[in-house]
């Protein structure tokens, strides 16, 4: 079966670790992985017109085979920056305000997506923190006729609850981690004794078709309407863990690529789980050498087609 292109909308930025900077941003991580996995990908974002971080973003896109045709340049605002604070308990992000990706141009975004006949659109919530990008992103997503996958990347924001609700109303599928599901349950009176009950309540409230839940070392779960557990898998231990940055993005990217290629869903989700564990063994959201992703691309394309 031929693959359908995908469109990915959201932030591109630079993650600054104590030992150096790497290109990042959840949507950019997803877009680079999907492209490297062999699926045509349109990535819509905005970077500084002439700063070093913007050049780092463009160089990284090129290395992973991701076109920069949808990446806008901004002469007034700098490429986004994030300080990654690492500890024994994991990591947290300190995100700079008023970055170029907060000023996405709606017309240019629509033109970039319209230039490709995408079968899926991916969008996140962080890129909606400011009015301009929020309006631009939603204008594209609302008019998209295919399925819409939301990666709800919750970050502290005065309107976080409202942004989450409005984003969920636009989505058909949503990908969450267990902490985000608990947060949604608290916000939207979806209290239940377990994840299945919380998933059922969230899905019913926002009329979602599918909910993908990642639980770190505890694995993943895939829910259908009514909170029915359709599929699940155990965690995969990474014996040489470096950091967990980008692990959730890797899971989403493999899932999205498998959907675009119309591969068997249970096999795709299992591969996504292993791919996320692999990413925990590299610094940042992707390996420095794109050739390291070739075995994952081969494995994905070798999966059986969906029934």
Beta strands, then each sheet from edge to edge (+ up, - down):
strand 1: 6-9
strand 2: 13-17
strand 3: 20-24
strand 4: 41-48
strand 5: 71-74
strand 6: 80-87
strand 7: 90-95
strand 8: 120-124
strand 9: 147-151
strand 10: 173-177
strand 11: 210-214
strand 12: 220-224
strand 13: 228-233
sheet 1: 5+ 4+ 1+ 8+ 9+ 10+ 11+ 12- 13+
sheet 2: 3+ 2- 6- 7+
end
